[in-house]
């Protein structure tokens, strides 16, 4: 039986897989990183999304509009271990494209992970903008 407590390696592996799937606009792998009851708070949306399914519907609409991710760089990662739960925070620079028109955003992201059997899944994601006048990490 695996250790019930998460490790830094567990969380970083799960976070890397999630970010890699997002960067590739790999819908199946990306949403496979989240629990069905995961919640999402995005500064770009009017309301909290109360399930993975709600976010999947939003994502499908973006894809239908020609949206895709063309780049995503994660930096300044931190893991806080809380037994079978962990909080992962990082800065993300994301470039998306809609019908060839690119947009790059700088955001701070928090993802809460939990152990579920042998899997590590995301149960909450929160994005907030990094202020335009904030220095680049490491600058």
C-alpha positions in Angstrom: 0.0 0.0 0.0 1.4 3.4 -0.9 2.2 6.0 1.7 -1.0 8.0 2.3 0.9 11.3 2.7 2.0 13.3 -0.3 5.6 14.1 -1.0 7.1 17.0 -2.8 7.9 14.6 -5.7 4.3 13.4 -5.9 3.0 17.0 -6.1 5.6 18.2 -8.5 5.1 15.2 -10.8 1.3 15.8 -10.8 1.7 19.6 -11.4 4.2 19.0 -14.2 1.8 16.6 -15.9 -1.1 19.0 -15.6 0.9 22.0 -16.9 2.3 19.9 -19.8 -1.2 18.8 -20.8 -2.4 22.4 -20.6 0.6 23.6 -22.7 -0.3 21.0 -25.4 -4.0 21.8 -25.3 -4.4 18.1 -24.5 -8.0 18.1 -23.3 -8.2 14.5 -22.2 -4.9 14.5 -20.2 -5.5 18.0 -18.8 -9.0 17.2 -17.4 -7.8 13.8 -16.4 -5.6 15.7 -13.8 -8.7 17.0 -12.0 -11.1 15.3 -9.7 -14.8 15.3 -10.9 -15.7 17.6 -7.9 -12.8 20.0 -8.5 -13.6 23.7 -8.2 -12.1 26.5 -10.3 -11.8 30.3 -9.6 -10.5 32.2 -12.6 -10.3 36.0 -12.5 -11.5 36.1 -16.1 -14.8 34.4 -15.3 -17.8 35.9 -13.5 -18.5 32.9 -11.3 -16.7 30.0 -9.6 -16.9 26.8 -11.6 -18.2 24.1 -9.2 -17.1 21.0 -11.1 -14.7 19.6 -13.6 -17.7 19.2 -16.0 -18.5 23.0 -15.8 -14.9 23.8 -16.7 -14.9 21.2 -19.5 -17.9 23.0 -21.0 -16.2 26.3 -20.9 -13.0 24.8 -22.4 -15.0 23.2 -25.2 -16.5 26.7 -26.0 -13.0 28.2 -26.2 -11.9 25.4 -28.5 -14.9 25.9 -30.7 -13.9 29.6 -31.0 -10.5 28.6 -32.3 -8.6 29.0 -29.0 -5.5 27.0 -28.2 -2.5 27.2 -25.9 0.7 27.9 -27.7 3.0 28.3 -24.7 3.0 27.9 -20.9 6.0 28.5 -18.7 5.8 27.7 -15.0 8.2 29.3 -12.6 8.6 30.1 -8.9 7.0 26.9 -7.8 6.3 26.1 -4.1 4.8 23.0 -2.5 3.1 23.0 0.9 2.5 19.5 2.2 -0.6 18.9 4.4 -0.7 15.1 4.8 -2.8 13.6 2.0 -3.4 17.1 0.6 -0.9 19.7 -0.7 -1.0 23.3 -2.0 1.1 24.0 -5.1 1.6 27.6 -6.1 3.6 29.0 -9.1 3.7 31.8 -11.6 2.6 31.1 -15.1 3.3 32.9 -18.4 0.7 31.6 -20.8 0.4 32.4 -24.5 -2.8 31.5 -26.2 -4.0 32.0 -29.8 -7.5 32.5 -31.2 -7.5 32.1 -35.0 -3.8 33.2 -35.2 -4.1 36.1 -32.8 -1.8 35.6 -29.8 -2.2 36.8 -26.2 0.2 36.4 -23.4 -0.8 36.6 -19.7 1.2 36.5 -16.5 -0.7 35.0 -13.6 -0.3 33.4 -10.2 -1.8 30.0 -9.8 -2.7 27.9 -6.8 -3.6 24.2 -7.3 -4.7 22.1 -4.4 -3.9 18.4 -4.8 -5.1 15.3 -2.9 -4.1 11.7 -2.8 -7.0 9.5 -4.1 -5.9 5.9 -3.8 -2.7 5.7 -5.7 -3.4 8.8 -7.8 -2.7 12.4 -7.1 -5.5 14.7 -8.4 -6.2 18.4 -8.4 -9.3 19.4 -6.5 -9.1 23.2 -6.8 -7.4 25.7 -9.1 -7.3 29.5 -8.6 -5.8 32.0 -11.0 -5.1 35.6 -10.4 -3.3 38.2 -12.5 0.2 39.3 -11.7 0.1 43.1 -11.6 1.6 44.6 -14.8 4.2 46.6 -12.8 5.4 43.5 -10.9 9.0 42.5 -11.7 9.7 39.3 -13.5 10.6 36.5 -11.1 14.4 36.4 -10.9 14.8 39.9 -12.4 
